Amino acid sequence: MLYPLLKNLLFRLEPERAHSLTLSSLQRMEQCGLLSMIASGAKVAPVKLMGLQFPNRVGIAAGLDKNAVCIDALSALGAGHVEIGTVTPRPQAGNPAPRVFRLPQSQALINRMGFPNEGMEAIAPRVAARKHRAICGVNIGKNASTPLENATQDYLSCLRGMAPYADYITINVSSPNTLGLRSLQAVAQLRPMLVALLDERARLLPALGKSLPILVKIAPDLTTDELHGMADLLPEVGMDGVIATNTTLSRPAGLGSLADQAGGLSGRPVHALSLATVSTLRQRLGQSFPIIGVGGISSAADALAMRQAGADLVQIYTGLLYRGPGLIREVAAALT
Ligand SMILES: Cc1cc2nc3c(=O)[nH]c(=O)nc-3n(C[C@H](O)[C@H](O)[C@H](O)COP(=O)(O)O)c2cc1C
């Protein structure tokens, strides 16, 4: 109920400043027990997927909690899973600011952050120290300074570093803000990389004493042929699931003056693209391969549409800025 008021204040601040203020406030409120007192939580309706028990069908998409400082707070707000990151092997600053832009009329954002994060050694202990029941996924990527031909080494380092603490791992090959990253989605590039990662997981599993699903996160800008290639590849090599989608490089009409900012577009304008991507994947993959749908979900109706398109779980990010934390509860209830 209070969110429209809070949003007015937050939207007066520069977007990244508003974001870090929100994260630090959530963190403090959770640490002193205030968050669990005031947040009424979301409906618990457990779902078993990829061998994991998700408390509900709604999660927080990667990029919101890049450094894993708010897993417990987001869980207290009702998220059934929290995907942290993107985490890279070494810390990095990301692109120069300003690099996040609000498009309020379209309920959208454009960002070109470029994976600013504290690096896996700083982040891993925070994932290990989480207390709440939410499932925690770790989204991994490559450092900007790593040449594309050595990308697999960065993903392998992150897999090894985060495997003991993560519930699942997401291979991010779809951020538009790291030079050349999206080219790793081509089957010829992706196949050897995924095989290397799955081999490494097999080597790690006996010591881990748990299963560790590995998913790949894809862009909403792939052609139908590319999506079919992806859908044929993932089960064939033994991947556990797919997350669709990341932000789009396309610019639907009517976005206004900030539309020509470089970066990935998220929020309402990406929803139709994400839905179409999930639907194409589901038709090609059949009923049982796990799909997490993300992109422009800002209401219960959007989340239901994503379920109908074929997603088992959904994730949200931009919708939270425009609708507030109540969106988590609303979506969780709609998807029971
Ligand atoms: C500011 C911002 C930063 C993001 N950073 C990441 C990231 O580091 N890794 C990633 O896989 N996706 C990242 N994303 C993409 C989201 O996880 C999500 O896939 C996309 O925004 C579509 O969902 P939405 O419309 O609900 O925001 C980011 C999105 C935004 C808005």
The ligand as an SDF file (V2000), in Angstrom:
LIG
                    3D

 31 33  0  0  0  0  0  0  0  0999 V2000
   19.4510   -3.2860  -14.2850 C   0  0  0  0  0  0  0  0  0  0  0  0
   19.4140   -4.7100  -14.7610 C   0  0  0  0  0  0  0  0  0  0  0  0
   20.5280   -5.5270  -14.5990 C   0  0  0  0  0  0  0  0  0  0  0  0
   20.5030   -6.8450  -15.0510 C   0  0  0  0  0  0  0  0  0  0  0  0
   21.5990   -7.6400  -14.8490 N   0  0  0  0  0  0  0  0  0  0  0  0
   21.5480   -8.9460  -15.2290 C   0  0  0  0  0  0  0  0  0  0  0  0
   22.6450   -9.8070  -14.9790 C   0  0  0  0  0  0  0  0  0  0  0  0
   23.6540   -9.4250  -14.3740 O   0  0  0  0  0  0  0  0  0  0  0  0
   22.5570  -11.0950  -15.4160 N   0  0  0  0  0  0  0  0  0  0  0  0
   21.4470  -11.5810  -16.0620 C   0  0  0  0  0  0  0  0  0  0  0  0
   21.4160  -12.7630  -16.4260 O   0  0  0  0  0  0  0  0  0  0  0  0
   20.3910  -10.7890  -16.2990 N   0  0  0  0  0  0  0  0  0  0  0  0
   20.4190   -9.4950  -15.9010 C   0  0  0  0  0  0  0  0  0  0  0  0
   19.3420   -8.6960  -16.1380 N   0  0  0  0  0  0  0  0  0  0  0  0
   18.1670   -9.2380  -16.8890 C   0  0  0  0  0  0  0  0  0  0  0  0
   17.0490   -9.7430  -15.9720 C   0  0  0  0  0  0  0  0  0  0  0  0
   17.4850  -10.8070  -15.1810 O   0  0  0  0  0  0  0  0  0  0  0  0
   15.8360  -10.1920  -16.8120 C   0  0  0  0  0  0  0  0  0  0  0  0
   16.2200  -11.3100  -17.5670 O   0  0  0  0  0  0  0  0  0  0  0  0
   15.3200   -9.1090  -17.7500 C   0  0  0  0  0  0  0  0  0  0  0  0
   15.4050   -7.8380  -17.1480 O   0  0  0  0  0  0  0  0  0  0  0  0
   13.8570   -9.3430  -18.1580 C   0  0  0  0  0  0  0  0  0  0  0  0
   13.0220   -9.3910  -17.0100 O   0  0  0  0  0  0  0  0  0  0  0  0
   12.1890   -8.1210  -16.4540 P   0  0  0  0  0  0  0  0  0  0  0  0
   11.4820   -7.5130  -17.6260 O   0  0  0  0  0  0  0  0  0  0  0  0
   11.2660   -8.6760  -15.4100 O   0  0  0  0  0  0  0  0  0  0  0  0
   13.2000   -7.1680  -15.8740 O   0  0  0  0  0  0  0  0  0  0  0  0
   19.3380   -7.3650  -15.6880 C   0  0  0  0  0  0  0  0  0  0  0  0
   18.2070   -6.5340  -15.8420 C   0  0  0  0  0  0  0  0  0  0  0  0
   18.2270   -5.2270  -15.3900 C   0  0  0  0  0  0  0  0  0  0  0  0
   16.9970   -4.3730  -15.5630 C   0  0  0  0  0  0  0  0  0  0  0  0
  1  2  1  0
  2  3  1  0
  2 30  2  0
  3  4  2  0
  4  5  1  0
  4 28  1  0
  5  6  2  0
  6  7  1  0
  6 13  1  0
  7  8  2  0
  7  9  1  0
  9 10  1  0
 10 11  2  0
 10 12  1  0
 12 13  2  0
 13 14  1  0
 14 15  1  0
 14 28  1  0
 15 16  1  0
 16 17  1  0
 16 18  1  0
 18 19  1  0
 18 20  1  0
 20 21  1  0
 20 22  1  0
 22 23  1  0
 23 24  1  0
 24 25  2  0
 24 26  1  0
 24 27  1  0
 28 29  2  0
 29 30  1  0
 30 31  1  0
M  END
$$$$
